[in-house]
Amino acid sequence: MSLNKYYNNFHENGYTIVKKLLTKSDALLLLQEIETIKKKVSVKKQQYFHKTKDGKFNTIHNIQEFIKKGKIINLTKNKKLIRIINRLLLDKSYMRNLEFFLKPKKTGLASPFHQDNFYWNIIDAKALNVWIALSKSNKSNGGICYLKGSQKLGTINHELSFMKGSSQKIEDEVLKKLNFTKIFPSLNVGDCIIHHPNIIHGSKKNLSNNDRIGVAVSYAAKNSKTDLIKLTRYKKRLKENIKKIYK
Ligand SMILES: O=C(O)CCC(=O)C(=O)O
């Protein structure tokens, strides 16, 4: 697909899909590295990971704070990916955050409908999120659902979710009134989806027989600025959410 097509999809629909960013063998090596990272994160504070009821890792957060090199870090610098990202942002970019969504079969937890920029607070939403599939991801294994075009609403209000891994959510009453088409992209191993920080998205529990594994890397435009007052407010709310969940 041409850079223009990626650009138009991203700004019109709120997301664009990049097929075959990675080969299946690249993905396999990344999965092996994730196993090592799981061991490292186990001894860290609660804010870095959440587990399912049966003790499996569901999400791992802020990985860039404790992993500085390796295949996952190299992936965040993938040349093809950076070229597309810089075109979408009309600027150079930097990686701001790295997370894993590991959603194990049968017990993987849901992520409530939210906008990433309610968490990030980047002025004018000059940022994006890349969700790279290391397993198949689709509706049947709780794949992400997007409200197509909802990024055009700008960043709207959220409330505490009291859920693990996505601490803020859009109120059910507000969601009910929205009238956007729901899209469940189907990704193969190695494909990725790049989404706008204001698109409303979420995922259901993974009750299927197949794990749903993704690496989510967020990037901001080099010249972007963060609203520090809103970011501080978010961090307080995140702590409140964690306190409530693990009390
Ligand atoms: O993979 C999921 O279940 C949720 C991912 C998500 O919310 C994100 O990448 O922003």
The ligand as a Tripos MOL2 file, in Angstrom:
@<TRIPOS>MOLECULE
LIG
   10     9     1     0     0
SMALL
NO_CHARGES

@<TRIPOS>ATOM
      1 O1         -5.3130   -5.7240   22.7100 O.co2     1 LIG1
      2 C1         -6.1760   -5.3080   23.4570 C.2       1 LIG1
      3 O2         -6.9960   -6.0420   23.9960 O.co2     1 LIG1
      4 C2         -6.2980   -3.8290   23.7340 C.3       1 LIG1
      5 C3         -5.2440   -3.0170   23.0950 C.3       1 LIG1
      6 C4         -5.3640   -1.5580   23.2910 C.2       1 LIG1
      7 O3         -6.2680   -1.0630   23.9190 O.2       1 LIG1
      8 C5         -4.3400   -0.6810   22.7050 C.2       1 LIG1
      9 O4         -3.3670   -1.1690   22.1110 O.co2     1 LIG1
     10 O5         -4.4950    0.5540   22.8290 O.co2     1 LIG1
@<TRIPOS>BOND
     1     1     2 2
     2     2     3 1
     3     2     4 1
     4     4     5 1
     5     5     6 1
     6     6     7 2
     7     6     8 1
     8     8     9 2
     9     8    10 1
@<TRIPOS>SUBSTRUCTURE
     1 LIG1         1 GROUP 0 **** ****
